[in-house]
Amino acid sequence: MTGAELKRRLTAEMAAYLESYVEPAPGTTIGIPWSKDKIATEIDQMKVCLVEPFAAEYKNNDEPGQEPTRRSCWVVATDDTYGLVFDLIADEYVLVSRSSSSASNWASFGIRGDAVSTFLAR
């Protein structure tokens, strides 16, 4: 997959997520479910964080009891603390954190899945 293909896929996923979002029924979640307006606001914030996809690596810390491994990815969004990457092997998005501005310091901490839900978990 190229960066351009991933960008098109991500844009389509973001639009489809908001279109299909249905607020959970009361009592079916822990905490207060987000309204569709709140989701729209968060997706707008996500759009601000999008970057032209670029190749990088992150430290995969998601396997309990195993040594972390370096994984290839596409970086698709960043803010001051977090990044959203697309793991090429797992074929899924991963939320990563970083302690400095260097992409080589990014590490996962167990949040994976679709682009929007994963990004909004930050």
ABEGO torsion letter per residue (X at the ends): XBAAAAAAAAAAAAAAAAAABBBBBBGABBEBBBBAAAAAAAAAAAAAABBBBBBBBBBBAABBGBBBBBBBBBBABBBAABBBBBBAAAGBBBBBBBABABAAABBBAGBBEBAAAAAAAX
